[in-house]
Amino acid sequence: MKYIHKHISTAASIIATYSGAMPLSNYLKQFFAANKKYGGKDRKYIAHFCFLYYRLVGACPKLPIEETIKIALFLSSDDTSDYLDIFPNEWRPKLNEILNNKLVFIVSVYPSINIHLCFPLLNELSEGIDATSFSISHLQQPDLFLRIRPKQKEKVLEKLAAAGINYQLVNDTCVALPNNSKIEEVLQLDREVVVQDFSSQRIGEFLTLVTISNISNQATTVWDCCAASGGKSILAADILGNLRLTVSDIRGSIIQNLKNRLAKAGVPIHNVFVKDLAISNQSLATSNSYQLIICDAPCSGSGTWGRTPEQLYFFKQSDIGKYVHLQQKIVTSTIPQLDRNGYFMYITCSVFKKENEKMVDFILQQYSGLSLIKQALLIGYNQKADSMFAALFQLKD
């Protein structure tokens, strides 16, 4: 493809000016809005090359930008037919080999490459993560995952088949698809399916452990205290059934979208408010008697950097402590709102021990009445998914 060299050069010029102050996807939108000469296919290739650079740069920081993009393209792409002429002749026989073989070859060509440093903060990882596999996983874009909502499976699979969309049924309710699948044209989002990463769907394993003894089939009182777009609220409704749901978030700008999404999903909201839960000694618009509190805490997001590799590059190790401090403040604001025998669920999309296991230790030290029911690192890197952490506690009498 004759324009590939120009596209790589354009990507390199974008990378040279990008500071990480905003998400790379937003920066690219601004760039293309100001440079309308690029067509849709041009934008696709240029953006792809930019993201590829940040997938590999940690392993070879001293190589020129364009050289790094070329290596990342060689390692990460299954279909290289469009790019064949950019690779040296000796590389071409290796193009269709498995990733491990490609890695061995490229390190023989560039001995300075340390592929383990695709993820440079390996010393911070939670227990149970295979550092090599996790680091290498960042060379590839994770899949798109859908959670099939109750009683929708047959309809959803029929629609996907009729549309000719390739998919893999991971389990009874989870579908994996290529990341660029146009499912919004085929399926009713939030009604039939929810776009939700595989590891995030596994939070349902914890929700099934929540046993509430309600008199006269009263609704379970639930507070999703860092609700964001509401995915965990929909999951809780699908698993637990009738909820008396309170949702809150620090960002007032997303509350209306949250309300619209839950309405579309058929999940009624009892109460909604905007609050910074990190501020101590404040009154909260809550009932002070929740049977379940879901705390999907703000975190580094390090388990999702396979989707946003620029964040991996620009993240400062010192920021982990800032997130831990924030998480401690939030849990100490929310746990006192728990009803007797109620459950507290702590969730992060982080792979850092200080945000995960160490936070469990902090919670248990601060609240002697809490018992740990289950904690788990939800590993996704071996399935082209995000990685997360969750812990479920119960307040005993």
Number of C-alpha atoms within 10 A of each C-alpha: 10 10 12 18 15 12 21 23 17 17 25 22 14 18 20 10 8 15 13 14 9 11 14 21 14 9 16 19 13 11 13 16 11 9 10 10 10 13 10 10 9 16 19 12 15 22 21 16 26 26 23 27 25 26 31 29 25 19 20 20 14 11 14 11 21 20 14 23 26 19 20 21 22 25 25 21 16 13 12 16 10 11 17 16 14 18 15 8 10 8 15 14 8 16 21 15 12 11 18 11 13 19 18 11 15 18 13 11 11 12 10 13 21 14 21 17 19 26 26 15 17 18 9 14 19 20 14 10 17 14 18 14 12 23 23 21 22 25 25 18 20 23 20 20 27 24 23 24 20 12 9 13 17 9 12 19 17 11 15 15 11 10 14 9 16 11 16 12 13 13 10 9 15 22 23 22 18 15 12 8 14 12 18 10 9 14 18 14 17 20 17 18 24 21 18 19 24 27 22 24 20 16 22 16 11 16 18 11 12 20 13 15 11 11 7 6 8 11 16 19 22 25 31 23 24 24 24 21 18 23 19 21 22 20 22 23 19 15 15 17 12 16 20 19 22 23 24 24 21 17 14 13 10 15 21 10 14 20 18 13 19 19 14 14 20 13 22 17 15 13 14 20 16 18 18 15 23 18 12 11 8 11 10 15 13 16 13 14 16 25 26 29 26 23 23 20 23 18 22 25 18 24 25 23 22 28 19 19 27 24 21 24 18 12 14 11 12 8 12 20 13 12 17 20 14 17 23 17 15 21 21 16 19 21 22 12 20 22 21 14 19 24 29 30 25 22 24 25 26 28 29 25 18 18 28 28 20 14 19 20 12 13 20 15 11 13 13 10 14 21 16 17 15 14 18 17 23 24 21 20 23 12 15 20 25 26 28 27 26 24 21 25 24 22 19 13 9
